[in-house]
Amino acid sequence: MSQLARWCFQHRKWVVGLWLLATVAVIGVSTHEGSAFGGSFSLPSTDSQAAVNLLTQNFPSASGEGDQVVIQATHGATIKSAPVRTEVNAALARVARVPGVVSVVSPYAKAGAAQVSKDGTVAFAVVTWAEQGDKVTPADAKNLINAAETADGANVHISLSGQAITNSERPSPGFTVGVGVLAALVILLVVFGGAVLASLLPLLGAGLALVLGNSVIGLLSHAMSISSVSTELAVLIGLGVGVDYGLFIISRYRSAVKEGRSYADAASLAVATSGRTVLLAGLTVCIALLGQFLLRVSFLYGVSVSAAIAVALTMATAITFLPAMLGFLGPRALSRRERKAQATGRHARPEATRGFWVSWSRFIEAHKLIVALASLAAVIAVALPITGLRLGTSDASTDPAGWTTHQAYTALAQGFGPGFNGPLELAAQAGSHRDAAAFGHLLAAAAHTPGVASVTPAVTSPNGKVLLATLYPTTSPQAQQTVDLVNNLRDHLIPQAASGTSLAVHVGGVTATNIDFAHVLTDKLPLFIAIVVLLAFLLLAAVFRSLLIPLVASVMNLLSVGAALGAMNAVFSWGWGGKFLHLSGTGPVDAFLPVLIFSVLFGLSMDYEVYLVSRIQEEWRHGRSATAAKRNHLAVTTGQAKSGPVIAAAAGIMILVFGSFMFGARELAEFGFGLGFSVLVDALLIRSLLVPALMHLIGPANWALPGWLDRILPRLAVEAAEPAPASLGAGVIAGPGNLAGPGHTAPNLLPAERQHHE
């Protein structure tokens, strides 16, 4: 790693030129080829997917995305008023001509007689696309919205609902990214003492990686199914980790320069030490993200690959592009005040004997038991709402009030009831008249079942093999009662009606698909978590040659994720702080987010854990205390004091970057809040309190590893030993954030600090 950094530093023009050339070339190809975002959503071996397959094969005109044009008469008019009817019919005629639309069922047609509310003020038209919702482009959905809204006027209000409409309403993430970048820059300026160029470097490296990554993802969308939301999540993840990776490396570089090292030596040291941490953390995040393929949910494939590409490129720019750019900056990586100190020959003191982090680490050592119990209780308290966690898909009631989907939801709920926002499709394969009669009996029984508002008559497919009916629940799509109704249909009503016949009935539609999606991920999540935790344990055991350190870290990672999911459930499902966060409504936590959050947090927690424990381990290895117990206490206290400022700054950047996505769509808001809150808990309670306190309590056993396990585990070095550069000599004391290596003869602590312990 040090040789790579030194080569990049010395050949900086070539390195920067190659990065820029690659970026321009990929952007050019991507612009020429365009993108093919859309996504493919399938849930093999589920009832809703069986319904989709049945309709696609036998009833193509009914297998596509179904949206609704909601018509609300105002100012005393009714749906059947002549002016309203004239304008709506003209608009629906335009809707029928929108490319991709295969049918429109008007409320004025005989087939749509039931699509008018009892008071005559609300109605809806059913629009069916040729494709499923994830394949309808935002441009096509906008065409539909524009055509339908031509009827909007003094006596009628038009709004639309449906998956394709929701996708088209999603705002561009540009504003939220801008807020995140600005917030990160402020923290970097504080951390780097006002050194503007040094503060811009992490943002520059992350920005280059994300621009290149987005172009690569766009090209990849031609080869595999990737939804547009994948790029938004990739930007969020890549920006957060990319800025943190840059912070780790540049802060190490600045510390080395201020100690008097040459610029080339400082860059080499930064990548040889912090760069290894970045490499391990980045690879870990990528492995965890790609591990989502084990869940066999096609929707997650594009998300995981896109995020992994973003993380891999930010990692690559951190260990190659940044050392090259540091070569151009030279002394300008320091602030003016710091450069003046360098010019006078006054190098930074290698280790402070005072300051917040020294006092903090001493406090934890002195009150280790109380600190451990209190911080553990605090984390558990934050995570407690996870016991009521319900995964699902939030409906349009949680959309911003200005969205047409939210307005359509409100109008339909007022006119017909909330269940009309999420109809269920009953698709039956009937091979005989007896089967058809049994399906009729099922519809009659379902119509009188609690929780059912109405059931439409059955429609026969063109080939006569499939019957289709629409069932409207009395409750909203995201309500638990709707989930219970779907389970009742599948477990009781359908088996009873089909008994003694060859009738096969499947419950489909967007609402049923979302319910199945939540069930699939809920069932597979424990196995996924177990695999990721086991991987984390093995990696940390190989790195730190310890049994208890990886065990504690694995438990801490679980606590961190538990805190994130608990807080997400309290805010987005229970509504705690919803007004403060300007949320439009409450609903279940979106089903795919826990998987994605766990994948990312696994790497982030690993990042902070490695950064903290590697400092402690170096102090343990070079400690000279009389007893092993004192040596362990000294190592933990000193290691935490060294790593604390950087971890706090990195966490602050993460929190603000992720928090900025609260301004985006609901899924991004959930994701950003979950990650940001988890990083806050991880850095404030777990890495700054709980882990050091536990390491004090465990004592020298922290570093114990059974001989048989030591022999079979591979040896992975995260932090390379610090070479003693010729310009400094062998007697230099290791500075803040720099690890003492074999070439250093002086102890790591100043006498005052050592006297505190001995």
ZAKEDO-188934 format. One record per residue (C-alpha): y, x negated, z negated; residue number from 1. Coordinates in steps of 0.2 Angstrom, whole numbers, plus 5000, padded with zeros to 4 digits. Layout:
- v_u_w_seq
- Y_X_Z_NUM
...
// end
This chain:
- v_u_w_seq
- 5000_5000_5000_1
- 5012_4986_4996_2
- 5009_4978_5013_3
- 5012_4994_5022_4
- 5028_4996_5013_5
- 5034_4978_5016_6
- 5029_4980_5035_7
- 5039_4997_5036_8
- 5054_4988_5027_9
- 5054_4973_5038_10
- 5051_4983_5054_11
- 5062_4998_5049_12
- 5070_5000_5067_13
- 5053_5003_5074_14
- 5047_5014_5060_15
- 5062_5025_5061_16
- 5062_5025_5080_17
- 5044_5030_5081_18
- 5046_5044_5068_19
- 5061_5051_5078_20
- 5053_5049_5095_21
- 5037_5058_5089_22
- 5048_5072_5082_23
- 5058_5074_5098_24
- 5043_5073_5108_25
- 5033_5087_5098_26
- 5049_5098_5097_27
- 5051_5096_5116_28
- 5032_5101_5119_29
- 5034_5115_5107_30
- 5049_5122_5114_31
- 5041_5122_5132_32
- 5025_5130_5126_33
- 5032_5142_5113_34
- 5022_5149_5099_35
- 5009_5162_5098_36
- 5011_5168_5080_37
- 5002_5184_5076_38
- 4987_5181_5065_39
- 4970_5188_5065_40
- 4965_5198_5050_41
- 4947_5202_5047_42
- 4936_5205_5032_43
- 4918_5203_5037_44
- 4905_5214_5028_45
- 4918_5226_5021_46
- 4919_5245_5024_47
- 4937_5244_5031_48
- 4932_5231_5044_49
- 4917_5242_5049_50
- 4929_5256_5053_51
- 4940_5244_5063_52
- 4925_5238_5073_53
- 4918_5256_5076_54
- 4935_5262_5082_55
- 4938_5247_5093_56
- 4922_5249_5102_57
- 4922_5268_5104_58
- 4940_5274_5101_59
- 4952_5261_5108_60
- 4967_5273_5108_61
- 4965_5275_5089_62
- 4960_5257_5085_63
- 4978_5250_5086_64
- 4992_5248_5073_65
- 4999_5265_5067_66
- 5017_5266_5063_67
- 5027_5281_5058_68
- 5044_5287_5064_69
- 5051_5297_5050_70
- 5064_5311_5054_71
- 5075_5317_5040_72
- 5087_5332_5044_73
- 5104_5331_5034_74
- 5119_5342_5031_75
- 5110_5358_5030_76
- 5100_5356_5046_77
- 5081_5357_5048_78
- 5069_5348_5059_79
- 5068_5363_5071_80
- 5087_5365_5073_81
- 5091_5363_5091_82
- 5102_5348_5090_83
- 5090_5339_5079_84
- 5075_5344_5091_85
- 5084_5338_5106_86
- 5089_5321_5100_87
- 5072_5318_5092_88
- 5062_5323_5108_89
- 5073_5311_5118_90
- 5071_5297_5106_91
- 5052_5299_5105_92
- 5051_5299_5124_93
- 5060_5282_5124_94
- 5047_5277_5110_95
- 5033_5281_5121_96
- 5039_5269_5135_97
- 5040_5254_5123_98
- 5028_5241_5130_99
- 5012_5241_5119_100
- 5014_5259_5113_101
- 4999_5269_5119_102
- 5002_5286_5111_103
- 5015_5296_5101_104
- 5011_5312_5092_105
- 5027_5322_5090_106
- 5029_5334_5075_107
- 5034_5346_5089_108
- 5018_5345_5097_109
- 5003_5357_5093_110
- 4993_5341_5086_111
- 5007_5337_5075_112
- 5010_5354_5067_113
- 5005_5347_5050_114
- 5018_5333_5051_115
- 5033_5344_5046_116
- 5036_5346_5027_117
- 5036_5363_5019_118
- 5055_5364_5017_119
- 5057_5359_5035_120
- 5069_5344_5031_121
- 5057_5330_5034_122
- 5044_5326_5048_123
- 5036_5311_5056_124
- 5029_5306_5072_125
- 5014_5294_5073_126
- 5015_5280_5085_127
- 4999_5270_5090_128
- 5000_5253_5097_129
- 4987_5245_5108_130
- 4985_5230_5096_131
- 4982_5229_5077_132
- 4998_5226_5067_133
- 4996_5207_5065_134
- 4996_5206_5084_135
- 5012_5216_5087_136
- 5026_5204_5089_137
- 5043_5207_5079_138
- 5051_5208_5096_139
- 5040_5223_5101_140
- 5043_5231_5084_141
- 5062_5229_5085_142
- 5061_5238_5102_143
- 5052_5252_5094_144
- 5065_5253_5080_145
- 5079_5253_5093_146
- 5071_5266_5103_147
- 5068_5278_5088_148
- 5085_5275_5081_149
- 5094_5282_5096_150
- 5091_5299_5088_151
- 5100_5294_5072_152
- 5116_5304_5070_153
- 5127_5316_5060_154
- 5112_5329_5057_155
- 5097_5317_5057_156
- 5092_5301_5049_157
- 5078_5290_5057_158
- 5068_5277_5048_159
- 5051_5269_5052_160
- 5036_5263_5042_161
- 5021_5253_5046_162
- 5014_5235_5045_163
- 5022_5230_5061_164
- 5039_5237_5056_165
- 5038_5228_5039_166
- 5034_5211_5048_167
- 5050_5213_5059_168
- 5061_5217_5044_169
- 5057_5200_5035_170
- 5073_5190_5034_171
- 5074_5172_5041_172
- 5070_5159_5027_173
- 5085_5149_5033_174
- 5097_5155_5019_175
- 5084_5152_5005_176
- 5080_5135_5012_177
- 5098_5131_5012_178
- 5100_5136_4993_179
- 5085_5126_4989_180
- 5091_5110_4997_181
- 5108_5112_4989_182
- 5101_5114_4972_183
- 5089_5099_4975_184
- 5104_5088_4980_185
- 5114_5092_4964_186
- 5099_5086_4953_187
- 5096_5071_4964_188
- 5115_5066_4962_189
- 5113_5067_4943_190
- 5097_5058_4942_191
- 5103_5044_4954_192
- 5120_5042_4945_193
- 5130_5049_4960_194
- 5122_5037_4973_195
- 5125_5049_4988_196
- 5114_5040_5001_197
- 5100_5038_4989_198
- 5101_5057_4984_199
- 5101_5062_5003_200
- 5085_5051_5007_201
- 5072_5063_4999_202
- 5080_5077_5008_203
- 5080_5068_5024_204
- 5062_5063_5023_205
- 5056_5081_5018_206
- 5067_5088_5032_207
- 5060_5076_5045_208
- 5043_5081_5040_209
- 5046_5100_5040_210
- 5055_5100_5057_211
- 5040_5090_5064_212
- 5028_5101_5055_213
- 5035_5117_5061_214
- 5033_5111_5079_215
- 5015_5106_5076_216
- 5011_5123_5068_217
- 5019_5132_5082_218
- 5008_5122_5095_219
- 4993_5125_5084_220
- 4996_5144_5084_221
- 4989_5143_5102_222
- 4973_5136_5096_223
- 4970_5146_5081_224
- 4976_5162_5073_225
- 4992_5159_5062_226
- 5004_5172_5056_227
- 5023_5169_5055_228
- 5023_5170_5036_229
- 5013_5154_5036_230
- 5028_5144_5042_231
- 5038_5151_5028_232
- 5026_5146_5015_233
- 5023_5129_5023_234
- 5042_5126_5022_235
- 5043_5132_5004_236
- 5028_5120_4999_237
- 5033_5106_5010_238
- 5051_5106_5004_239
- 5046_5106_4985_240
- 5033_5092_4986_241
- 5043_5082_4999_242
- 5058_5080_4988_243
- 5048_5076_4973_244
- 5038_5063_4982_245
- 5055_5055_4988_246
- 5061_5056_4970_247
- 5046_5046_4963_248
- 5047_5032_4976_249
- 5066_5030_4977_250
- 5068_5031_4958_251
- 5055_5016_4957_252
- 5065_5007_4970_253
- 5081_5009_4962_254
- 5074_5003_4945_255
- 5067_4987_4953_256
- 5083_4983_4962_257
- 5093_4985_4946_258
- 5081_4973_4937_259
- 5086_4960_4950_260
- 5071_4961_4962_261
- 5074_4958_4981_262
- 5076_4974_4991_263
- 5059_4970_5000_264
- 5050_4967_4984_265
- 5058_4983_4977_266
- 5052_4994_4991_267
- 5035_4985_4991_268
- 5033_4989_4972_269
- 5039_5007_4974_270
- 5026_5011_4987_271
- 5012_5001_4978_272
- 5015_5011_4962_273
- 5023_5028_4964_274
- 5017_5028_4982_275
- 4999_5028_4976_276
- 5003_5043_4965_277
- 5010_5052_4980_278
- 4995_5048_4990_279
- 4983_5055_4978_280
- 4993_5070_4974_281
- 4996_5074_4992_282
- 4978_5072_4997_283
- 4973_5083_4982_284
- 4985_5097_4988_285
- 4978_5096_5006_286
- 4960_5097_5000_287
- 4964_5111_4989_288
- 4973_5121_5002_289
- 4959_5118_5015_290
- 4946_5123_5002_291
- 4952_5141_5005_292
- 4941_5141_5021_293
- 4927_5143_5008_294
- 4934_5160_5004_295
- 4930_5165_5023_296
- 4946_5176_5024_297
- 4953_5173_5041_298
- 4971_5178_5035_299
- 4971_5162_5024_300
- 4965_5150_5037_301
- 4982_5149_5046_302
- 4991_5149_5029_303
- 4981_5134_5022_304
- 4981_5124_5038_305
- 5000_5126_5040_306
- 5004_5121_5022_307
- 4992_5106_5023_308
- 5001_5100_5038_309
- 5018_5101_5029_310
- 5011_5092_5014_311
- 5002_5079_5024_312
- 5018_5075_5034_313
- 5029_5074_5019_314
- 5017_5062_5011_315
- 5017_5052_5026_316
- 5036_5051_5027_317
- 5037_5046_5009_318
- 5026_5031_5011_319
- 5032_5025_5028_320
- 5049_5033_5033_321
- 5057_5031_5016_322
- 5054_5012_5014_323
- 5061_5009_5031_324
- 5076_5019_5027_325
- 5078_5009_5011_326
- 5079_4994_5022_327
- 5094_5001_5031_328
- 5102_5006_5014_329
- 5100_4990_5004_330
- 5112_4989_4990_331
- 5119_5006_4995_332
- 5104_5015_4987_333
- 5114_5011_4971_334
- 5130_5019_4965_335
- 5146_5010_4966_336
- 5146_5007_4947_337
- 5128_5000_4948_338
- 5133_4989_4963_339
- 5147_4982_4953_340
- 5135_4978_4939_341
- 5124_4969_4951_342
- 5138_4959_4958_343
- 5142_4952_4941_344
- 5124_4947_4938_345
- 5121_4960_4924_346
- 5104_4967_4928_347
- 5098_4983_4920_348
- 5090_4982_4903_349
- 5071_4983_4905_350
- 5068_4996_4892_351
- 5080_5006_4881_352
- 5076_5007_4862_353
- 5087_5022_4861_354
- 5089_5038_4870_355
- 5083_5056_4871_356
- 5065_5052_4878_357
- 5062_5038_4866_358
- 5067_5050_4851_359
- 5057_5064_4859_360
- 5041_5054_4861_361
- 5043_5047_4843_362
- 5045_5065_4837_363
- 5029_5070_4845_364
- 5020_5056_4838_365
- 5026_5060_4820_366
- 5022_5078_4821_367
- 5007_5078_4833_368
- 4997_5092_4825_369
- 5011_5104_4824_370
- 5018_5101_4841_371
- 5000_5103_4848_372
- 4997_5120_4840_373
- 5015_5126_4843_374
- 5015_5122_4862_375
- 4997_5128_4864_376
- 5002_5145_4856_377
- 5018_5146_4867_378
- 5008_5143_4883_379
- 4995_5156_4878_380
- 5008_5168_4874_381
- 5016_5166_4891_382
- 4999_5168_4900_383
- 4994_5184_4890_384
- 5000_5196_4903_385
- 4986_5190_4914_386
- 4974_5201_4905_387
- 4982_5216_4914_388
- 4983_5207_4931_389
- 4980_5219_4946_390
- 4979_5211_4963_391
- 4983_5222_4978_392
- 4996_5224_4991_393
- 5013_5231_4987_394
- 5019_5245_4997_395
- 5036_5249_5005_396
- 5043_5256_4989_397
- 5046_5238_4984_398
- 5055_5233_5000_399
- 5074_5231_4998_400
- 5084_5247_4999_401
- 5092_5243_5015_402
- 5076_5241_5025_403
- 5071_5255_5036_404
- 5053_5254_5028_405
- 5060_5258_5011_406
- 5070_5272_5018_407
- 5055_5279_5027_408
- 5044_5278_5011_409
- 5057_5287_5001_410
- 5059_5301_5014_411
- 5040_5303_5016_412
- 5037_5304_4997_413
- 5051_5317_4995_414
- 5044_5328_5010_415
- 5026_5326_5008_416
- 5021_5315_4993_417
- 5019_5296_4991_418
- 5002_5297_4998_419
- 5008_5300_5016_420
- 5014_5282_5016_421
- 4996_5276_5016_422
- 4984_5287_5025_423
- 4966_5284_5025_424
- 4955_5285_5040_425
- 4938_5292_5040_426
- 4928_5285_5055_427
- 4911_5293_5057_428
- 4897_5288_5069_429
- 4888_5304_5072_430
- 4873_5304_5083_431
- 4868_5322_5082_432
- 4875_5340_5079_433
- 4868_5339_5062_434
- 4878_5323_5059_435
- 4894_5331_5065_436
- 4891_5346_5054_437
- 4888_5334_5039_438
- 4905_5326_5043_439
- 4913_5343_5043_440
- 4906_5347_5026_441
- 4913_5330_5020_442
- 4930_5334_5026_443
- 4930_5351_5017_444
- 4924_5343_5001_445
- 4936_5329_5002_446
- 4951_5341_5004_447
- 4947_5349_4987_448
- 4944_5332_4978_449
- 4957_5328_4965_450
- 4969_5315_4972_451
- 4968_5321_4990_452
- 4984_5330_4997_453
- 4977_5335_5014_454
- 4964_5331_5027_455
- 4966_5333_5046_456
- 4953_5340_5057_457
- 4941_5328_5065_458
- 4945_5321_5083_459
- 4931_5316_5094_460
- 4931_5299_5104_461
- 4931_5299_5123_462
- 4913_5294_5123_463
- 4908_5307_5110_464
- 4900_5295_5098_465
- 4914_5294_5085_466
- 4923_5306_5074_467
- 4940_5302_5066_468
- 4950_5311_5053_469
- 4965_5306_5043_470
- 4965_5309_5024_471
- 4982_5309_5014_472
- 4981_5304_4996_473
- 4992_5311_4983_474
- 4997_5294_4976_475
- 5005_5279_4984_476
- 4996_5265_4993_477
- 4998_5253_4979_478
- 4993_5265_4965_479
- 4977_5262_4955_480
- 4973_5281_4958_481
- 4972_5277_4977_482
- 4960_5263_4973_483
- 4949_5275_4963_484
- 4950_5288_4977_485
- 4943_5276_4990_486
- 4929_5270_4978_487
- 4925_5289_4975_488
- 4924_5292_4993_489
- 4913_5277_4996_490
- 4902_5278_4981_491
- 4900_5297_4979_492
- 4907_5309_4992_493
- 4901_5300_5008_494
- 4883_5297_5002_495
- 4881_5315_4996_496
- 4887_5322_5013_497
- 4877_5310_5023_498
- 4861_5312_5013_499
- 4846_5317_5024_500
- 4856_5313_5040_501
- 4860_5298_5051_502
- 4878_5300_5048_503
- 4888_5284_5045_504
- 4906_5285_5038_505
- 4918_5271_5035_506
- 4934_5272_5026_507
- 4948_5262_5035_508
- 4966_5261_5038_509
- 4979_5249_5032_510
- 4978_5255_5014_511
- 4959_5254_5013_512
- 4960_5236_5021_513
- 4972_5230_5008_514
- 4961_5237_4994_515
- 4946_5228_5002_516
- 4956_5212_5003_517
- 4960_5212_4985_518
- 4942_5215_4981_519
- 4936_5201_4991_520
- 4948_5188_4984_521
- 4945_5194_4966_522
- 4927_5192_4968_523
- 4928_5175_4976_524
- 4943_5168_4966_525
- 4932_5162_4951_526
- 4921_5151_4962_527
- 4936_5144_4971_528
- 4944_5139_4955_529
- 4928_5132_4948_530
- 4926_5120_4963_531
- 4945_5115_4962_532
- 4944_5111_4944_533
- 4928_5101_4946_534
- 4936_5091_4960_535
- 4951_5088_4948_536
- 4939_5082_4934_537
- 4930_5070_4945_538
- 4946_5063_4953_539
- 4954_5060_4936_540
- 4938_5053_4929_541
- 4937_5040_4943_542
- 4955_5035_4942_543
- 4957_5034_4923_544
- 4939_5029_4918_545
- 4939_5042_4905_546
- 4930_5058_4900_547
- 4942_5067_4889_548
- 4958_5064_4899_549
- 4951_5073_4915_550
- 4944_5087_4903_551
- 4960_5089_4895_552
- 4969_5089_4911_553
- 4958_5102_4919_554
- 4961_5114_4904_555
- 4979_5111_4906_556
- 4979_5115_4924_557
- 4971_5131_4920_558
- 4984_5135_4907_559
- 4997_5131_4919_560
- 4990_5143_4932_561
- 4987_5156_4919_562
- 5005_5155_4913_563
- 5011_5158_4932_564
- 5000_5173_4935_565
- 5004_5180_4918_566
- 5023_5179_4921_567
- 5021_5186_4939_568
- 5012_5201_4932_569
- 5025_5204_4919_570
- 5039_5203_4931_571
- 5033_5210_4947_572
- 5020_5223_4940_573
- 5027_5228_4924_574
- 5046_5226_4929_575
- 5051_5214_4915_576
- 5068_5206_4920_577
- 5067_5216_4937_578
- 5085_5221_4936_579
- 5091_5203_4933_580
- 5081_5197_4947_581
- 5086_5211_4958_582
- 5069_5218_4962_583
- 5068_5234_4972_584
- 5052_5240_4963_585
- 5036_5236_4954_586
- 5018_5234_4962_587
- 5003_5224_4960_588
- 5003_5205_4963_589
- 4999_5202_4981_590
- 4981_5197_4982_591
- 4982_5181_4992_592
- 4995_5173_4981_593
- 4984_5168_4966_594
- 4973_5158_4978_595
- 4988_5149_4986_596
- 4997_5146_4970_597
- 4981_5139_4962_598
- 4979_5127_4977_599
- 4997_5121_4976_600
- 4998_5120_4957_601
- 4982_5110_4957_602
- 4991_5096_4966_603
- 5007_5098_4957_604
- 4999_5097_4940_605
- 4989_5082_4946_606
- 5005_5074_4952_607
- 5013_5075_4934_608
- 4997_5072_4925_609
- 4994_5056_4935_610
- 5012_5050_4933_611
- 5012_5053_4915_612
- 4994_5046_4910_613
- 4996_5031_4922_614
- 5011_5025_4912_615
- 5001_5028_4896_616
- 4986_5019_4903_617
- 4996_5004_4908_618
- 5003_5003_4890_619
- 4985_5004_4883_620
- 4979_4991_4894_621
- 4992_4978_4890_622
- 4995_4984_4871_623
- 4993_4971_4858_624
- 4992_4982_4842_625
- 4981_4977_4828_626
- 4970_4992_4828_627
- 4964_5003_4842_628
- 4973_5018_4834_629
- 4990_5010_4833_630
- 4987_5004_4851_631
- 4984_5021_4857_632
- 4999_5029_4848_633
- 5010_5015_4855_634
- 5004_5018_4873_635
- 5006_5037_4872_636
- 5024_5035_4865_637
- 5030_5022_4876_638
- 5022_5029_4892_639
- 5029_5046_4889_640
- 5047_5038_4886_641
- 5045_5029_4903_642
- 5039_5044_4913_643
- 5048_5058_4905_644
- 5065_5057_4914_645
- 5057_5056_4931_646
- 5045_5070_4927_647
- 5059_5081_4921_648
- 5070_5078_4936_649
- 5055_5081_4948_650
- 5051_5097_4939_651
- 5070_5102_4939_652
- 5070_5100_4958_653
- 5054_5110_4960_654
- 5060_5124_4949_655
- 5076_5126_4959_656
- 5068_5124_4976_657
- 5055_5137_4972_658
- 5067_5148_4963_659
- 5078_5149_4979_660
- 5064_5159_4987_661
- 5068_5173_4976_662
- 5081_5178_4989_663
- 5067_5180_5002_664
- 5054_5194_5006_665
- 5044_5200_4991_666
- 5029_5189_4995_667
- 5040_5174_4995_668
- 5049_5180_4980_669
- 5032_5181_4970_670
- 5026_5164_4977_671
- 5043_5155_4973_672
- 5044_5163_4955_673
- 5026_5159_4951_674
- 5027_5141_4956_675
- 5044_5138_4949_676
- 5039_5146_4932_677
- 5023_5137_4932_678
- 5032_5120_4934_679
- 5044_5125_4920_680
- 5029_5128_4908_681
- 5020_5113_4915_682
- 5034_5101_4913_683
- 5042_5108_4897_684
- 5027_5113_4887_685
- 5012_5105_4894_686
- 5016_5087_4900_687
- 5031_5085_4888_688
- 5023_5092_4872_689
- 5005_5097_4873_690
- 4996_5083_4882_691
- 5005_5068_4873_692
- 5001_5077_4856_693
- 4983_5079_4861_694
- 4982_5061_4866_695
- 4989_5056_4849_696
- 4976_5067_4840_697
- 4961_5061_4851_698
- 4966_5043_4848_699
- 4956_5029_4856_700
- 4943_5041_4862_701
- 4955_5045_4876_702
- 4949_5030_4885_703
- 4930_5031_4882_704
- 4918_5034_4896_705
- 4899_5034_4895_706
- 4891_5019_4903_707
- 4880_5029_4915_708
- 4895_5038_4921_709
- 4905_5023_4923_710
- 4892_5015_4934_711
- 4891_5030_4946_712
- 4909_5035_4948_713
- 4919_5026_4961_714
- 4934_5015_4956_715
- 4951_5022_4962_716
- 4967_5013_4957_717
- 4982_5024_4957_718
- 4995_5012_4951_719
- 4993_4995_4957_720
- 4997_4980_4946_721
- 5015_4974_4948_722
- 5016_4957_4956_723
- 5028_4945_4949_724
- 5040_4941_4963_725
- 5045_4923_4966_726
- 5063_4928_4964_727
- 5061_4933_4946_728
- 5047_4922_4939_729
- 5033_4926_4927_730
- 5042_4930_4912_731
- 5051_4946_4917_732
- 5049_4961_4906_733
- 5043_4977_4915_734
- 5057_4989_4917_735
- 5059_5008_4915_736
- 5046_5016_4926_737
- 5039_4999_4931_738
- 5021_4994_4926_739
- 5018_4977_4918_740
- 5005_4968_4928_741
- 4995_4952_4926_742
- 5009_4941_4931_743
- 5020_4946_4916_744
- 5018_4936_4901_745
- 5031_4946_4890_746
- 5025_4962_4881_747
- 5031_4979_4888_748
- 5042_4983_4873_749
- 5057_4976_4866_750
- 5055_4969_4848_751
- 5065_4984_4841_752
- 5052_4996_4849_753
- 5037_4986_4843_754
- 5044_4986_4825_755
- 5045_5004_4825_756
- 5026_5005_4827_757
- 5020_4990_4818_758
// end
